[in-house]
Amino acid sequence: MVTMTAAAVLVVHYLFASLVGYVASFAPLAYSVIAATDVPRYPAVFLVLFLMVVSSTLTHYGNGVGPILFAKGYNDKKSWWSIGLLVTALHTVIYLTIGLVYWKFIGLWY
C-alpha cells in the first residue's frame, strides 16, 4: 500500500502546473488515504512528503524556478524531462528501498 501511495503521488504531480497547488490539493487526500488504511503511519507520511518535493524535478513546470530556467534556455524540454525522470526514479527507488530499511533500523516504525 505504501508503494501504491508513492506511485500515485508521483503520477498525479504531472497534472498540476504549480507545486503549491499540488501540495495544497493532493496532500490532504494522500494523508486521508494513509489514515484510513492500515499502513505504518510514519514511513507513509514521510514518503508522501519527500516524493511530493522530488516529483517537482520531473517537469519544467513542476516547481517555482523551473519555468524561469526553462524560459531562459538553459535546458531544452527533452533533456529536462529525461534528466527529471532519471532523478525522480532514482530518488523514488532510494526512498522505497534504502530509506524504508533505514527508518525501520532507527526505530521510526515497527
N, C-alpha and C positions, 0 to 999 in steps of 0.2 A: 504494500500500500504506500510506503514511503517513496518508492521509486516511481509509482504512478503519479503521485502528487508532484514530485520533482519534474517529471516529464511534462505534466500539464502546465506547471509554472513557466517552463522554458518555451513551450509552444505558444501559449497564449500571449506572451510578451510581443511576439511578432505582429499581433493585431493592433497594438497600441503605438501611437506616434509619440507619446510622452511617458517618461519613466514615472513621473509623479502621478499622472492619471492611471497608469497601470497599477502602481502600488496602492493607490487610494481605492481603486475599484476592485482589484483582484485579491489583495491581501486578506481582507475580511472573509471573502469566500473561501480561500485556501485554509485559513485558520479555523473556519467553521467546519470544514470537512475533517480537519485534523481533530477537532474537539468531538465531533460526532462519531468518529471511528475509534478503534482500539489500537491505534499506533502509539509508539512511545512519543511522548509529547516533546521533550527537549530536542532530540535529533530532527524530528519533523519540522519543528518551528525554525530551527537554525538552518536546515536545508532550504526551506522556502525563502527565508531571509537572504541567505547567501546567493541562491540561484536567481533571485529577482535582480540582484545587483550584477551578477555575472552575465545574465542574459542581455544586459544592455550593451554589451560589446558585439552582439550578433549583427545588428544592422547599423547603417549610417545615420539613422534617425532614432536610435534606441536610447540615447542619453542626451544631456544638455549640450555637451561640447561636440558631439558627433556632427551635427549639421554645419557647425562653423568650420570644422576641419575639412569636411567633405566639400563645402562650397568654395573654400579657398584652393581646392585642387591638390591637397596633399596626397590623397588616395583616390583611385578610381573605384567605381562601385564593385567591380568583380574582385579586386584584391581585398577590399574591405569585407565583403561577405565571406570570402574564403578564409581569411585570417580570423574574422569574427567567429565563424563556425568552428575553426580549429581551437581557438581559445575557449569558447563556450563548451565544446565537447570535452576538452582536456580538464577544465575545472569541474565539470559535472562528474566525470569519471573519478577524479581525485576525491571530491566530496562524498560520492556514493561508496567508495571503497576505503581508502586510507582514512578519510575523515570519520566515517562511522566506526571503524575499528578503533581509532584513537579516542573518540568520545566514549566508547564503551570501556576502553582501558583506563581512562581517568575517572570513570565512575559517573559520567554525566547521565547515563541511562543504564538500566539493568535489563 
